[in-house]
Amino acid sequence: MTRQVEAVYENGALRPMEPLSLTEHQRVTITISDTPVLTDRSRLDVEYIERARKEVVAMARIPSLEEVQQRLSKIPGSMTEEFIAEREDR
């Protein structure tokens, strides 16, 4: 069985962040990666970006920046308050 588990290195030992279904003294193979662990929010961001990339690849024609700006300019109101509120949530 292969499973990915977060752990913390403390006092010379790795401490898993969740219970493991292992028997006492069971030998396992560990692969260590010090890349940052994705939070739930950043994981959703990555999924969104990947989905957007797939949609762009599937498009027959990609709109120009000017076309996008023109379409966005037709949306009434301002999204500035929403952006500020979102930044304050972090």
N, C-alpha and C positions, 0 to 999 in steps of 0.2 A: 504494500500500500504506500502511495506517495501522498504527502500532505504538506501544505505550506502553513507555517505557524510563526507568528511574531515572537521574538524573545528579546530580553534585555541582558546585557553583559554586566554582571555585578560580582565583585570580589573574586574574580578569576573564573566564574562559572556562568553559563548561559541559563537564564531563567525564563521558561516559556510564559507567555502572557495569557494562556488558557490551559485548562487541564488536558493532559495527553492520556490516551488509552494504551499505556505501555506497562509491561510488567517490570518489577524491580530488577535492576541489573540487565535489562534487555539492551542489546547493542543496536544502534541505529546509525545511519549515515547522515551527516549534516552538511548542507551546502549553505555557505554564508554569503549574504549580499548586504552591503551597507548602503544600498540605495534607499531613499526615503520611502516610507510606507505611505500608501495613499489613504487619505481619510475617506469617509463615505462621500463627502461633498466633492473632493478632488477626483474620486473614482467616477462620479456622475459626470464631471466635467470632461474627463477622458473619454467616456462612452459617448457623450454628446459630440465631441470633436471627431471621433472615429465615424460616427453615423453621418455627420455632415460631410466628411471626406468622401465616403462612399456615395452619397447623393451627388456630389460635384462630379465625381468620376462617371456616374451614370448619366449625367446631363448631356443632351445633344449639343447644346450651345451654352457657354457660360456668359452671363451678362457682364457688361463693362462696369467699371466703377461709377461712371456717370449715370448709367441706367439704374443702378442700385440707389444712388443718391436721389435721383429723380423720383423713384417710387417711394423712398422713405420720406421725402419732403411732403408727400401727399397725406401722411398720417397726421391727424390733428393733435394739437397739444405738444407738450414737451415731456421727454422721458428723463430729464435731468434729475428730478426729485427721486425717481425710482432708482437711478444709479447711485445717488448719494445715500439713500436708505440702505441699499444693498451693501455698500462699502462699510457703513456703520455696523452692520450685522456681523461682520468678520472680526 
